[in-house]
C-alpha cells in the first residue's frame, strides 16, 4: 500500500481506503467509534510499517457481499431479479467519491487534511479540537 483516502459521509461514518497505486486494496470503517485521534494514530503506524493494517479490525471488504448495487428497477419500483450484484470495492469507493466528503488523502508520510470538509467525526478521528 502506498497511499490513502479518507471520506466522511453524511451520517458521520469514516472510511479509510488504502491503495496500491490507483487500485483500492483495503477499506476500513468504524473509526468514528474508536478513540479520539485513532485514525491519525493508524496513519502514523503505516508510516512506520506499511503492513500495519494487517492487524486492524473493521475491514469492510470482507463484508461487501451483503451490500448490493441495483442495476435496474421496473416501472412499478420492483427490482428486476437479474439486475443486481454485490458491491465491488471500486463501486463502494465511487459511491463515497460521489456522495461523501474527502477529508484526507496522500501518502502515509505526507498527506493533506481538508478541515473545511470535516464534520464532528472527522475532527474526532484526527484528534482535532473544535
FILUMTOR-259957 format. One record per residue (C-alpha): x, y, z. Coordinates in steps of 0.001 Angstrom, whole numbers, padded with zeros to 6 digits, always signed. Example, Ala and Ser with C-alpha at 12.3 -4.5 7.8 and 13.67 -1.06 7.14 Angstrom:
<sites>
+012300-004500+007800+013670-001060+007140
</sites>
This chain:
<sites>
+000000+000000+000000+001349+003404-000862-001452+005928-000451-004826+006501+001178-008059+008499+001077-010423+009210+003991-014108+010054+003490-016744+011264+005942-020319+010518+004948-023435+012479+005890-024070+010248+008903-020605+010829+010346-019193+007491+009192-015476+007498+008391-013990+005221+005716-010264+004766+005096-009303+003469+001647-005803+002029+001132-004401+001930-002403-001615+000285-004361-001055+002970-006964-004586+003575-008330-006237+000337-007165-008193+000185-003899-006863-002751-001884-008454-002320+001555-011287-000350+003153-011612+000165+006900-014642+001583+008691-015718+002408+012229-013032+004979+013066-015658+007347+014464-016440+004735+017141-012850+004389+018346-010588+006603+020375-010064+010288+019670-007213+010649+017182-007366+006935+016368-007233+007366+012606-004252+009715+012813-002507+007158+015037-003256+004442+012470-001800+006538+009638+001308+007100+011754+001552+003314+012197+001558+002986+008409+004500+005401+008198+006474+003059+010461+005159-000181+008956+003202-000163+005658+001705-003548+006608+000348-002365+009983-003201-002580+008563-002969-006387+008683-003690-006313+012434-006640-003879+012268-010330-004670+012712-013081-003151+010582-012072-004399+007114-015152-003614+005055-014096-005670+002030-014824-008850+003987-018479-007742+004319-019154-006319+000859-021002-009446-000257-024004-008371+001827-024364-004973+000115-025930-004801-003308-025977-002440-006242-029288-002374-008067-028821-002024-011793-032448-001893-012859-035903-001269-011368-039127-001796-013301-041856+000846-013717-043604-000379-010521-040459+000111-008442-039591-003590-008208-036018-004811-008516-035537-006883-011645-034038-010084-010262-031254-010490-012786-030121-006890-012441-028346-006560-009115-024943-007629-007889-022767-007334-004781-020857-004073-004408-017302-004211-005625-014688-002237-003731-014407+000101-006731-018171+000785-006664-018055+001460-002925-015171+003892-003454-017024+005632-006289-020109+005915-004063-018008+007780-001482-016312+009929-004132-019771+010943-005406-021632+011303-002091-019210+011816+000811-016633+014431+001750-012951+013752+001128-011299+014784+004399-007735+013497+003914-005564+011984+001208-001964+011336+000321+000905+009040+001032+001429+007772+004544+004350+010075+005384+002978+013140+003584-000717+013871+003311-003300+016634+003266-006183+017044+005709-009161+019070+004463-010561+020573+007655-013200+022588+005762-014740+019278+004605-014837+017736+008090-017787+017283+010356-017540+016343+014013-016444+012772+013234-013566+013957+011059-012322+016218+013814-012623+013357+016302-010710+010727+014294-007854+013148+013640-007801+014343+017263-008651+017932+016321-010365+020015+018996-013221+022166+017730
</sites>
